[in-house]
Amino acid sequence: MADISQQSGLSPASETLLRHYRSQVMTRRVYSLIAVAGVIIALFLAMNYANSANSGKFFDRLPYMFDFIKNFLPRDPFEIFRAMFSLESPYFDGSAKYNYTASRVYITDTFYIPHLIYQLVVTVNIAIVSTIIGGALAFALCFFAATNLVGAGAVRWFMRRTMEVLRAFPEIVIAGMLTAILSIGPIAAIIAISVHTIGALGKLFFEVVENADMKPDEGLKSVGATWLERVRYAIVPQVMPNFVSYGLLRMEINVRASTIIGAVGGGGIGEVFRLSIGRDYAAQTYAIIIMLLVTIIIIDQFSGWLRRRLVGNQGFNLAKGSV
């Protein structure tokens, strides 16, 4: 080691630090290799178990994984739009598969809403109502969970544990329990998604509050403002753009959640999607997928527009400059 120290021109103390650093790097590499090997072994065992649970057909059927998508195609691309807008199909043969006009939702004798669009509106309404209810309650509770606003540790502990419990169970589990009480329908879906939204948004909201600048709060406190006045005028204006951004992001998630819950009896487009796949209605299935994709894109664009209105173009330009 002395030779290495003389060759490198380092002092004995520096050489000791270098040897210690190299030892730590080697130890980290060994641990990383062990972790990667463990993941590979676990993955192999899981695949082997899946193959055994599938009567030994998992690996045999793996090359045919995409056969369903390849064979599950409409007779022509325009059939997707006929199903989407409840138009008459040239392939109508008396069966329900091509009878798109039968499920129209008539507003008047001549004006109607296409069935899939109507069901999508139901799903989006479930997501919007759930986001409003969950977001409002999360907004009211998050300030009591923030360390910089509440000195009582018991209050913060209770609020944070409450939020953890509310978001601990997936929406579909909560909806499954509620359907036994409230029966199948959108009400169970709204309650289930709202409960999960309170816990999820509450955590995001109080973390934003804890990162707020406390100088305005200190100024209001010095002139005798109450706790509610300090929250209203010092904290809320700072955190509201992030609250809106998180709320709109949560609404995107809730659209997907309401679709999944609809597939198990929550109503809306999810139920139609499940029936379409089960009955081999390819055109309706692809129409629903396209509609959901477009809906998520619209919500994302609206989120960006609204946040730009709240933050201003200057805030967006500063963010781009930092990137």
LUMLOTOR-468668 format. One record per atom (N, C-alpha, C): x, y, z; residue in one letter. Coordinates in steps of 0.02 Angstrom, whole numbers, plus 50000, padded with zeros to 5 digits. Layout:
% residues N
XYZa;...
This chain:
% residues 323
500414994050000m;500005000050000m;500435006350000m;501025005550031a;501475011350033a;501705013149964a;501815007949921d;502025009249853d;501485013049815d;500855010949825i;500305014449792i;500265021649815i;500355022749880s;500335029549906s;500885033749876s;501505030849868q;502055034649839q;501935036049766q;501655031049729q;501535031949658q;500995037149644q;500475037149685s;499915041749674s;500065048649701s;500565049249743g;500725055749772g;500245057949826g;499865053249855l;499385054849907l;499695053949976l;499445057650023s;499665056850092s;499375050450121s;499655047850175p;499375041750205p;498645042350223p;498435048250248a;497735049250267a;497275049050205a;497515052250151s;497115052250089s;497085045250059s;497645041650064e;497665034850038e;497175030350077e;497125031350142t;496645027550182t;495925029050161t;495785035350149l;495115037250125l;494975034150057l;495475034150013l;495385031249947l;495235023849950l;495635020249994r;495505013050002r;494805011750030r;494605015950077h;493935015150106h;493395016450053h;493495021550011y;493005023049958y;492955017249909y;493535014449888r;493525008849842r;493195002749872r;493315001749937s;492984996149971s;492224997049972s;491995003249984q;491275004549984q;490975003549915q;491335005749863v;491085004849795v;491034997449778v;491544993649797m;491524986449783m;490954983049820m;490854985049883t;490304982149922t;489634983749891t;489564989949867r;488934991949835r;488814988049771r;489344986849733r;489264982949672r;489064975849687r;489364972949738v;489184966149757v;488444965849778v;488234970549819y;487534970749840y;487064971649781y;487264975849733s;486854976949673s;486784970549633s;487354966949624l;487324960649587l;486884955549623l;486934955349690i;486514950749728i;485774952549719i;485614959049721a;484924961149713a;484654959549644a;485064960649592v;484854959049523v;484744951549516v;485214947649544a;485144940349540a;484524938049577a;484374941249634g;483774939449672g;483134940949632g;483124946749599v;482544948449558v;482454943549500v;483004941749468i;482964936949412i;482704930149436i;482974927849494i;482744921449521i;482004921749540i;481794927349572a;481094928049591a;480644928149529a;480864931649477l;480484931949415l;480424925049383l;480974921349384f;480954914649355f;480484910149395f;480514910549461l;480064906449502l;479334908349492l;479214914949485a;478524917249473a;478264914749406a;478684915049354m;478474912649289m;478364905049290m;478794901549327n;478704894349333n;478054892649369n;477904896549422y;477274895449458y;476674896949413y;476724902349375a;476174904049329a;476074898549278a;476624895849254n;476574890349205n;476244884249236n;476424882649299s;476124876849333s;475384878149348s;475224884349370a;474524885849385a;474094885949322a;474404887049265n;474044887149202n;474064880349167n;474144875049207s;474164868149181s;474734867149131s;475284870749142g;475854869749099g;475784872749029g;475304877349019k;475184880048952k;475424887348945k;475704890048999f;475874897248996f;476414898448943f;476964894948947f;477494896048898f;477304893548829f;476884888348827d;476654885848762d;476224890948725d;475824894648764r;475364899448733r;475664906448726r;476264907448753l;476564914148751l;476654916848681l;476854912848630p;476914915648562p;476244917848532p;475684915648561y;475034917248533y;474684922648575y;475074926548613m;474794931448659m;474364936648622m;474574938748563f;474244944148528f;473744941548475f;473594935148477d;473114932548429d;472424935548439d;472234936848501f;471574939748514f;471504946548481f;472024950848490i;471994957548459i;471984956948383i;472364952248356k;472394951448283k;471734949148255k;471384944848291n;470754942148266n;470144946348286n;470234950348338f;469674954348364f;469654960948327f;469414960948265l;469404966748222l;468704967848193l;468504974148184p;467854975448151p;467894973848077p;467324973348045r;467304971447975r;467594976847930r;467524983147950d;467874988647916d;467974994247966d;468464998747954p;468605004048003p;468025008648017p;467595009947968f;467035014447978f;466515011548026f;466545005148036e;466075001948083e;466195004548154e;466805006448170i;466955009248236i;466575015748246i;466555020048195f;466215026448202f;465455025548200f;465215020448164r;464495019048166r;464285016948236r;464695012848268a;464535010748336a;464595016648384a;465085021048372m;465195026748417m;464605031548416m;464315032648357f;463775037648350f;463095034448338f;463025027948352s;462385024448346s;462075025148277s;462475024248226l;462235024748157l;462045017748131l;461655017648079e;461455011248050e;462055007848017e;462085001248026s;462644997447998s;462414993747935s;462834993847883p;462654989947822p;462704982447834p;462984980347890y;463054973247904y;462504970747951y;462014974947964f;461484972848010f;461124966747984f;461104961548025d;460804955248006d;460264952948055d;460024957748094g;459514956048144g;459794954548213g;460454953748218s;460764952448283s;460924958848319s;461044958348383a;461204964248423a;461904966948409a;462334962848379k;463024964948367k;463064971048322k;462634971448272y;462644977048225y;462044981648231y;461654980748283n;461054984748293n;461224990748338n;461584995548310y;461815001248349y;461255006148363y;460755006348323t;460215011348330t;459745009648387t;459715003348409a;459225001448459a;459375004548527a;459995006148541s;460185008748607s;460255016348609s;459995019748559r;460015027048559r;459625029748619r;459865035348647v;459515038648702v;459175044848673v;458515044348662y;458145049748629y;457965055148679y;458135061348660i;457935067248700i;457255069748676i;457165070148610t;456525071648580t;456365065948530t;455855066948491d;455675061848443d;456205060948389d;456585066148375t;457085065848321t;457805066548346t;457905070048401f;458575071248426f;458765065848477f;459355063048469y;459575057748514y;460305058548530y;460505055348585i;461205054948605i;461445047948592i;461995047048555p;462255040248544p;462375036548610p;462245030148609h;462275026148671h;462955026448704h;463495025548666l;464165025548695l;464355032348723l;464155037648688i;464305044348713i;463925045648777i;463305043448780y;462905044248841y;463235040648899y;463455034448888q;463775030648941q;464445033748961q;464805036748913l;465425040148929l;465285046348972l;464745049848956v;464555055648997v;464405053549068v;464065047849076v;463925045249143v;464575043849180v;465055040749146t;465705039249177t;466085045549197t;466095050449151v;466435056749166v;466085060449223v;465425060249225n;465055063349280n;465225060149346n;465285053549347i;465495050049408i;466175052549430i;466635053249383a;467315055549399a;467315062749423a;466915067049390i;466895074149410i;466595075049479i;466025071849491v;465705072449556v;466155069649611v;466465063949598s;466905060949648s;467505065449661s;467785068549609t;468355072949618t;468165079149657t;467575081849643i;467355087849680i;467245086249754i;466895080749768i;466775078949838i;467425077249873i;467825072849843g;468455070949875g;468945076649880g;468985080849827g;469435086449829g;469245091649881g;468585092849888a;468365097849938a;468515095550009a;468395089150023l;468545086650090l;469305086250102l;469685084350050a;470415084350057a;470675091350069a;470385096250036f;470585103250046f;470455105450117f;469885103450145a;469715105450213a;470155102050265a;470375095950251l;470745092150301l;471505093150297l;471765094950237c;472485094850228c;472845099850272c;472535105550287f;472875110650328f;472985108250399f;472545103750423f;472635101150491f;473175095750495f;473405093350437a;473935088350435a;474615091350421a;474655097850409a;475285101150392a;475665103050454a;476305101450455t;476725102850514t;476815110350526t;476845114250473n;476965121450481n;476345125350500n;475765122150504l;475155125750523l;474845123250588l;474965116950604v;474665114050664v;475215111650710v;475235114450770g;475755112650818g;475595106250856g;474955104750863a;474745098850901a;474905092550861a;475365088550887g;475555082450852g;474995077350847g;474555077150897a;474005072350897a;473525073750840a;473395080150827v;472945081950772v;473235079850705v;473885081350694r;474215079450632r;474225071950624r;474385068350678w;474415061050675w;473735058150657w;473205060750687f;472535058150673f;472345059550600f;472475065450575m;472285067150507m;472675062950457m;473315062150468r;473725058350421r;473535050850421r;473395048150480r;473185041150483r;472505040250450r;472065045050458t;471405044750425t;471485044650350t;471915048950323m;472025049050251m;472335042550227m;472785039650267e;473095033250248e;472575027750244e;472115027650292v;471585022450291v;471135023450231v;470965029650214l;470505030950158l;470805028950091l;471465029550084r;471765027750020r;472085020850020r;472005017150077a;472315010650082a;471985005450037a;471325006150027f;470955001149988f;470815003849918f;470924999949866p;470755002149798p;470015003649791p;469855007949743e;469155009949733e;468705003949719e;468964999149682i;468544993449663i;468364989149724i;468814988949774v;468654985249835v;468114988749875v;468174995349881i;467664999249917i;466994998749881i;467004999249814a;466384998749776a;466074991849784a;466484986649787g;466224979949796g;465864979149863g;466134982249916m;465794982049981m;465154986149981m;465174991849945l;464584996249945l;464014993449903l;464164989649851t;463634986849810t;463194982049849t;463484978949900a;463074974549943a;462574978449985a;462724984949995i;462284989150036i;461844993549992i;462144996649942l;461785001549901l;461544998749835l;461684992449821s;461524989049758s;461964991749702s;461904988949643i;462314990849586i;462084997549559i;462565001949542g;462395008349512g;462935013549523g;462835019649496p;463345024849500p;463465027449571p;462965026949617i;463045029749684i;463615026249720i;463645019649716a;464185015949747a;464855017949718a;464875018949653a;465505021049620a;465725027949644a;465255032549650i;465415039349672i;465705039249743i;465375035549787i;465615035349857i;466305032149860i;466395026649824a;467045023049826a;467605027449800a;467505030749744i;468035034949715i;468145041149759i;467625043949787s;467695049749831s;468115048149892s;467985042349923v;468355040349983v;469105039749967v;469265036449912h;469965035649893h;470275042349875h;469895046749843t;470145053249823t;470325057549883t;469925057149936i;470085060949997i;470775059150023i;470905052650028g;471555050550054g;472135052250008g;472035051249942a;472575052549894a;472725059949887a;472205063949877l;472315071249869l;472515074449935l;472255071949991g;472435074750055g;473185074450068g;473495068850051k;474215068250060k;474595073150015k;474395073549951l;474725078149906l;474635085349928l;474035087049952f;473885093849971f;474295095950032f;474325091850085f;474675094150144f;475435094450132f;475695090450085e;476405091050068e;476535097650032e;476075099849990v;476145106349958v;476115111950010v;475665111350058v;475595116350110v;476235116850151v;476545111150166e;477155111250206e;477745114450169e;477715114850103n;478245117950064n;478095125250048n;477555127950074a;477375134850060a;477845139650098a;477915145650070d;478315150950101d;477935153550162d;478245153350221m;477905155250283m;477995162550302m;478345166450260k;478435173550277k;477765177350277k;477325176350227p;476665179650233p;476285177650295p;476335171250314d;475995168950375d;476275172450436d;476935173250439e;477245176650496e;477025183950499e;476955187050441g;476725194050440g;476015194750466g;475575190350444l;474885190650469l;474845188950543l;475265184250565k;475255182450635k;475485188350679k;475955192250653s;476215197850692s;475705203450701s;475205203850658v;474685208950665v;474055206150696v;474085200050722g;473525197250759g;473005193550719g;473175191350659a;472685187550618a;472555180750650a;471935178350642t;471755171750667t;472055166250622t;472005160150647w;472275154450609w;471925153850542w;471275154550540l;470905154050478l;471095159650429l;471185165750456e;471385171350413e;472085170250384e;472535167450424r;473205166050399r;473185160750344r;472775155550353v;472715150450302v;472415153350239v;471885157450249r;471515160050191r;471935164950149r;472315169350182y;472645174750145y;473395173650135y;473705169150174a;474425168150167a;474595161550133a;474205156350144i;474375149750118i;473985147950055i;473325148950057v;472905146850001v;473115149949934v;473255156449930p;473475159149865p;474105155949837p;474555153649881q;475165150449858q;475045143349832q;474615139649866v;474545132549851v;473995131049801v;473545135849788m;472975134449746m;473145132049676m;473645134949641p;473815132149575p;474015124849577p;474415122949627n;474605115849633n;474005111649652n;473565114249693f;472965110549712f;472535109049650f;472445114149609v;472045113249548v;472385108149501v;473045108649495s;473405104049451s;473325096849476s;473425095849541y;473335089149569y;472615086749564y;472145091449573g;471435089549568g;471255087249498g;471505090749447l;471355088749378l;471715082249361l;472325081349387l;472665074849377l;472265069249409l;471995070649467r;471585065549501r;470945064049462r;470685069149428m;470075067949389m;470225063249331m;470825063849300e;471025059049248e;471035051949277e;471335051349337i;471365044749369i;470665042249385i;470225046749406n;469555044649425n;469135042649364n;469285045549306v;468945043249245v;469105035949232v;469735034249239r;469935027249229r;469645022849284r;469645025449346a;469385021449402a;468635020249393a;468265025349372s;467545024449362s;467405019649304s;467855019449255t;467775014549201t;467865007449227t;468365006449270i;468484999849298i;467914997749344i;467685002349386i;467135000749431i;466504999349391i;466415002949335g;465825001649293g;465824994549267g;466414991749256a;466454984849230a;466204979749280a;466184981549345v;465944976849395v;465274979149424v;464914983349388g;464244985149409g;464144992349429g;464644996649417g;464575003649436g;464235007949384g;464045005149328g;463715008949275g;464215012749232g;463965015849180g;464395019749136g;464715015649081g;465235018449051i;465545015548993i;465905008949010i;466125008149072g;466475002049091g;466044995849085g;465414996449103e;464964990749097e;464854988949024e;464774993948981v;464694992748909v;465324989648880v;465894991848903f;466534989148880f;466594981748897f;466414979948958r;466454972948978r;465984968548936r;465374971048925l;464894967248885l;465124966748812l;465434971948786s;465654971948716s;466194966648705s;466664966348751i;467194961348743i;466904954248751i;466484953448802g;466204946848814g;465764944248757g;465444948948721r;464994946948666r;465324947348597r;465974948848596d;466334949148533d;466094954848488d;465944960648520y;465744966648483y;466374970848470y;466744969248418a;467394972448407a;467324979848394a;466844981848354a;466764988948336a;466624993148398a;466164990848440q;466004994548500q;466604994948547q;466984989448552t;467564989348597t;468084994448576t;468254994648512y;468754999448488y;468485006548492y;467835007448482a;467535014148489a;467605016648560a;467485012248608i;467545014248679i;468275015948695i;468745012048671i;469455013448684i;469655020248656i;469435021748595i;469595028248564i;469275033948604i;468655033048625m;468315038348662m;468655039648729m;468855034448764l;469205035348827l;469865038948817l;470235037048764l;470875040248750l;470785047648735l;470295049348694v;470155056348678v;469955060248740v;469545057148783t;469325060448844t;469905062148889t;470375057448898i;470955058648941i;471385064248912i;471465064348845i;471865069648814i;471535076448824i;470875076748817i;470515083148826i;470595085548898i;470525081048946i;470595082949017i;471305085449030i;471805082149000d;472505084249010d;472625091148980d;472355092448921q;472435099048891q;472075104448931q;471485102748955f;471115107548997f;471495109049061f;471805103849089s;472205104849150s;472775109749137s;473135108849081g;473675113449066g;473435120549054g;472865121249019w;472595127949006w;472385131449070w;472045127749115l;471805130749177l;472395132549223l;472895128249225r;473475129749267r;473855135749240r;473875136349174r;474205142249144r;473825148649163r;473165148249164r;472775154149183r;472885155949256r;472985150949298l;473085152349369l;473795154649385l;474295151349355v;474985152949369v;475225158749326v;474985159049264g;475215164149218g;475765161649172g;475835164749114n;476355162649067n;477055163549094n;477145168449139q;477805169649167q;478045163649207q;477575160649246g;477755154849285g;477945148949241g;477585148149185f;477735142649140f;478405143749106f;478555150049087n;479195151549054n;479785150549102n;479685152149166l;480205150949215l;480335143449224l;479785139549223a;479855132349229a;480235129449169a;480065131949109k;480415129549049k;481155131549051k;481295137549078g;481985139749080g;482395135649128g;482085133449184s;482445129349231s;482605122449204s;482155119949160v;482285113549127v;482835114149077v;
